Amino acid sequence: MKFRFGSQSGQPVPPLEQSLQEIQASLAQQQKRWAELLAQDPAAFAQLEPQIHLTFQQLADRCAAGLLAHAAAQPACDQAAKKK
């Protein structure tokens, strides 16, 4: 079974290890941007906080998709699907 983000024509969900590495890299990059923004304008925090929450929600969605794709590739999942 193949998993994709968004739709059948969306980007494929990468293997779990790759997915977690991409999430970590993305978060590190975002954190750097947020820190730079706040260093330039501390008052921007009120506008930045909702963006931080949205970013973490999106990263959590990517993590969940990676875990689901990983679990679906396991023999136990295949066997359970055959029983239905």
Helices and strands as residue ranges (DSSP letters): H 16-40, G 42-44, H 45-72, H 75-83
